[in-house]
Amino acid sequence: MEIGLIYSKSDPRQTHARNFVFRYLSEHGVLAKVVEEDQPVKSPTLIINGYTLMDMRQQQRDADAQMFPGVDEMARALEEHAWCP
């Protein structure tokens, strides 16, 4: 599996999402090449085997809005791709 992760290290929620990806891979025994990129983004972008999971909202979010993709969406996407050839 190949994973691209674009996130902002300065946002604790995004750092949590990044850590979740690595924890998920480790706990589920999934072998993956992960390429990380730190950029000033408002939400992380997760790219799994060419499939992009990112924020598709058209409007700005306020600071208290839930981040997308959150760990639930990331877990579903990782699970869907974990055992694909």
Secondary structure, DSSP 8 states (H G I E B T S, - for coil): -EEEEEE-TT-HHHHHHHHHHHHHHHHHT---EEEEEE---SS-EEEETTEEE----SS---TTS--SS-HHHHHHHHHHHHT--
